[in-house]
Amino acid sequence: EGIEGRVAFKGPLKEVVYQYTGGLRAGMGYCGAANIKALQNATFVKITNAGIKESHAHDIAITREAPNYSR
């Protein structure tokens, strides 16, 4: 925010918007928000490093990583 610059071409905007809307829908699901107004009223809860580790997939042999998933 507050800067101007360029980034390398990442592909069609459609794919980027698709990823963003998927993330937004997932976040709304985590908050139990049925719409944007409900999401704006959501409360954030800080979790521990152990909680973060537990929330990721574990004890499974992942056969294919999701393109937008990081540990």
N, C-alpha and C positions, 0 to 999 in steps of 0.2 A: 504494500500500500504506500502510495506516495512516491513511487519511482516509475521510470519509463524505460523500456528495453525491448529486446527481441528474443524470441526463442526459436529453436529449429522446428521445422514443420513436423508435426506429430501424426498427421493423417487427417482424414475427414472429420469435421466438427461433430458430425453425427455420432461417431464412436466415443468421443470425449463426453458429449452430453449424455449418452447412454450410460457410461460409467458413473457420472455424477448423479444421475437420477437413481441409479441402482443403490448408490451409497446413501442418498437422501432417504429412499424408501426403507433401507435397512435401519438407518438411525431412527426413523419414525416408528418402526416396528419395535425397536429396543425401548423406546420411550412410551409406547402405547398410544402414540399420537395418531389420530385419524385424519388430521389435516394440518396445514401449516400453522394456523392459529394455535392449535393445541401444542404443536412442537415449540412454538415461541414461549409457551408457559412451562416448558419442561424444566426439571431440576436436575443438575449434574451432581453426580456422586463420585468422589475420588476413590480409586481402589489401589491396593498395594501392588508391588511388583509380583508377589505370589499370586494375587488375583488375576493379574494380566496373563501370567504364564498359564494358569489353570483355564482361563477363558479361551485360549487357543487350542487347536486340535492337538491331542497327545495320545500316546499309546496306540498309534495307528501308523501303518506304512502308507504314506501318501504316494499315490501312483502318478498324479499329475497336479502340479501346483497351479492354483488360480493365478491369472495374470496380475491381479491387484491385491495379492495377499502377501504379507511379510510377517516374519516372526519377531 
